[in-house]
Amino acid sequence: MQPRSMKTDRLMEELRHTLILQNLGRFELKRFAALCELREYEPGEALVRQDSIGNELHLLIEGVVDIAVRVKDGETVKVGEVGKGDVLGEASIFMNLPRTADAKAHGACLVAAVPRDSLFAYCDKNPRAGLKIFTFVIYSLLRRLGATTRELALEREAIVTREDLDRLHEFLPKSLEDMLGSQGRWST
């Protein structure tokens, strides 16, 4: 990760294209741009690591970031990706919880990182902008929670239980002759 600088007008234009800030006015956006720490990441470089504690919101200005989760056997499973204009780390701005996934640069990436304390100070001084930002954050977290709930429900449906097998056994033919019938054809 390398720090990077950018002229304020260009940074404001880039930030305007992020989902979280698209509804901010020009002066709100200019004040927000002053909070941003621009960072450049090389392909494969980690922005955040699963289980680490973080306190920054990351706005993706350029590039794509792969999101992956380490599972029980230590294998990493890619679960998604975020691109230009997306946000990472919404939960970390509320409390010090372990990160739920790895986030690695797919290719070269440019990220605007905003520390929690700076974000809250900004929102305190700019309550209308803060309301817009936190409305987006809450909406984003609720959408992710909903998607996770749906995935868990589908996974639960896909799990075959012992009771399912017992019920299935009731419908299976007892022998090959039962399936084929006495003439060696499928019986109906």
DAZI-V394798 format. One record per residue. BURIAL is b if it has 16 or more other ideal C-beta (glycine too) atoms within 10 Angstrom, else e. D_FIRST is the distance of its C-alpha to the first C-alpha in whole Angstrom. Layout:
# DAZI-V394798
((BURIAL D_FIRST) (BURIAL D_FIRST))
This chain:
# DAZI-V394798
((e 0) (e 4) (e 7) (e 9) (e 13) (b 16) (e 20) (e 21) (e 23) (e 21) (b 18) (b 22) (e 23) (b 20) (b 20) (e 23) (e 23) (b 21) (e 23) (b 23) (b 24) (e 26) (e 29) (b 28) (e 30) (e 29) (e 29) (b 28) (b 25) (e 25) (e 25) (b 22) (b 20) (e 20) (b 18) (b 15) (e 12) (b 10) (b 6) (b 6) (b 5) (e 7) (e 10) (e 11) (e 7) (e 9) (b 8) (b 11) (e 14) (b 17) (e 19) (e 17) (e 18) (b 16) (b 17) (b 15) (b 16) (b 13) (b 15) (b 14) (b 15) (e 14) (b 14) (b 15) (b 14) (b 16) (b 17) (b 19) (e 21) (e 22) (e 26) (e 29) (e 29) (e 25) (e 25) (e 22) (e 23) (e 22) (e 23) (e 22) (e 19) (b 18) (e 18) (b 18) (b 19) (b 19) (b 18) (b 16) (b 17) (b 21) (b 22) (b 20) (b 21) (e 24) (e 24) (e 22) (e 23) (e 21) (b 19) (e 21) (b 19) (b 15) (b 13) (b 11) (b 10) (b 14) (e 13) (e 10) (b 10) (b 10) (b 10) (b 12) (b 12) (b 15) (b 16) (b 20) (e 22) (b 21) (b 22) (e 25) (e 26) (b 25) (b 27) (e 30) (e 30) (b 30) (e 32) (e 33) (b 29) (b 28) (e 31) (b 30) (b 26) (b 27) (e 30) (b 27) (b 25) (e 29) (e 30) (b 26) (e 27) (e 30) (e 30) (e 27) (e 30) (e 33) (e 31) (e 30) (e 34) (e 35) (e 33) (e 35) (e 38) (e 38) (e 37) (e 40) (e 42) (e 41) (e 42) (e 46) (e 48) (e 51) (e 53) (e 52) (e 53) (e 56) (e 57) (e 56) (e 58) (e 61) (e 61) (e 60) (e 63) (e 65) (e 66) (e 65) (e 69) (e 68) (e 65) (e 67) (e 71) (e 74) (e 74) (e 71) (e 69) (e 66) (e 68) (e 68))
